[in-house]
Amino acid sequence: MGVDSPYPLTPGRREAYARDGFVRLPGVFDAGTLEHVGPELSAKVVELNTLHRPMEERTTYERAFLQIMNLWTKSDIARQFVFGRRLARIAADLLGVRGVRLYHDQALYKEPGGGHTPWHADQYYWPLATDRCCTAWVPLQETPLEMGPLAFSAGSHRVEVGRDLPISDESEAGVAAALEEAALPMVEEPFAPGDVSFHSGWTFHRAGPNRTDRTREVMTVIYMDADMRLAAPRNRNQEIDWETWCPGALVGQTIETSLNPVLYP
């Protein structure tokens, strides 16, 4: 698999990430890599998924996607992908840090007929001391607009309104109003096979519904500065994340548990 070789990250793309809080990179993975990884990840999502209620009986959050965490602990192929140095090196370069460690991974599969993903910022959920963290969003197939690719509010990582809202109908309405007032553009583009986006923990983003008859299959990896310290949780969701993804870490100290290995360098 082509998961360890360096990707030619240009200065312009580093600047775009710093300015906009996200960047979409073309051709990060070749077809062979996606064909090798995709079926295994999808099989694990099917195996581990516990959400089987009809779409009309689900909450807004549940309609947005099937969400399976830390697949690297369930599959050798998933582990090889998540631990790959190609993505990790890009993350370190974009964050401007000497190295990165894993926060956690998650598969986000939006089923046919799945609903929109409301506006939100991921770092609402993360008990992390700084903003030196990001998510790599890796579609495992071509993702046209009808399938619900990730959309970003450019420059919104500097907007603090809405940072106290979890993914919900309230965040969809409240964040949308705040971003409109700030006159920040929404960038929504299709993803070609092999394209990958990176977004900062405080960048607001959303996704449209899946109007196709095929599942939108996406794998994500969340990276943090290798020297990241645990912050005192500011909400119950951060307490849960601490207990689940950073077990044994101490507030004010570097997060270096068995679930948070250094992935680069």
ZIRA-V171329 format. One record per backbone hydrogen bond with DSSP energy under -1.0 kcal/mol. NH is the residue of the N-H (numbers start at 1). CO is the residue of the C=O. E is the energy in kcal/mol with one decimal. If there is no record, write none. Layout:
NH	CO	E
NH	CO	E
//
This chain:
3	1	-1.4
9	7	-1.8
14	10	-1.6
15	11	-2.4
16	12	-2.0
17	13	-2.1
18	14	-2.2
19	15	-2.4
20	16	-3.1
21	17	-2.3
23	198	-2.0
25	196	-3.5
28	194	-1.8
29	194	-1.3
34	30	-1.8
35	31	-2.6
36	32	-1.5
37	33	-2.5
38	34	-2.8
41	37	-2.3
42	38	-2.7
43	39	-2.1
44	40	-2.0
45	41	-2.2
46	42	-2.3
47	43	-2.3
48	44	-2.6
49	45	-1.9
57	54	-1.8
58	55	-1.5
63	59	-2.2
64	60	-1.0
66	109	-3.0
68	107	-1.7
70	105	-2.4
73	70	-1.6
74	71	-2.0
75	71	-1.0
79	75	-2.3
80	76	-2.4
81	77	-2.0
82	78	-3.0
83	79	-2.6
84	81	-1.4
86	3	-2.9
88	84	-1.2
89	85	-2.5
90	86	-1.6
91	87	-2.6
92	88	-2.3
93	89	-2.5
94	90	-2.8
95	91	-2.4
96	92	-1.3
97	92	-1.9
100	264	-2.6
101	224	-2.8
102	261	-2.3
103	222	-2.8
106	220	-1.9
107	68	-3.1
108	218	-2.8
109	66	-2.4
110	216	-2.1
113	210	-2.2
114	111	-2.8
115	63	-1.3
117	207	-3.0
120	205	-1.4
123	201	-2.9
124	121	-1.5
125	122	-2.3
128	126	-1.8
129	229	-2.0
133	131	-2.1
134	223	-2.2
135	199	-2.3
136	221	-2.9
137	197	-3.2
138	219	-2.9
140	217	-2.9
143	191	-3.0
147	144	-1.8
148	145	-1.2
151	206	-3.2
152	187	-2.3
153	204	-2.2
154	185	-2.3
155	20	-2.4
156	153	-2.0
158	155	-1.4
159	156	-1.9
163	160	-1.6
165	162	-1.5
172	168	-2.0
173	169	-2.0
174	170	-3.0
175	171	-2.2
176	172	-1.1
177	173	-1.9
178	174	-1.9
179	175	-2.8
180	176	-2.1
181	177	-2.2
182	178	-1.7
183	180	-1.1
184	179	-2.1
187	152	-3.3
191	143	-2.2
195	192	-2.3
196	25	-2.3
197	137	-1.9
198	23	-2.5
199	135	-1.8
200	21	-2.6
201	133	-1.4
203	200	-1.4
205	120	-2.1
206	151	-2.2
207	117	-1.8
210	114	-2.0
211	146	-3.6
216	110	-2.9
219	138	-2.6
220	106	-2.0
221	136	-1.7
222	104	-2.2
223	134	-2.9
224	101	-2.3
225	132	-2.3
226	99	-2.6
228	225	-2.5
230	253	-2.3
231	127	-2.3
239	235	-1.5
240	236	-2.2
241	237	-2.3
242	238	-2.4
243	239	-2.2
244	240	-2.3
245	241	-3.2
246	242	-1.3
249	246	-2.1
252	230	-3.2
253	250	-2.3
255	228	-2.7
256	254	-1.3
260	257	-1.6
263	100	-2.4
264	100	-1.7
//
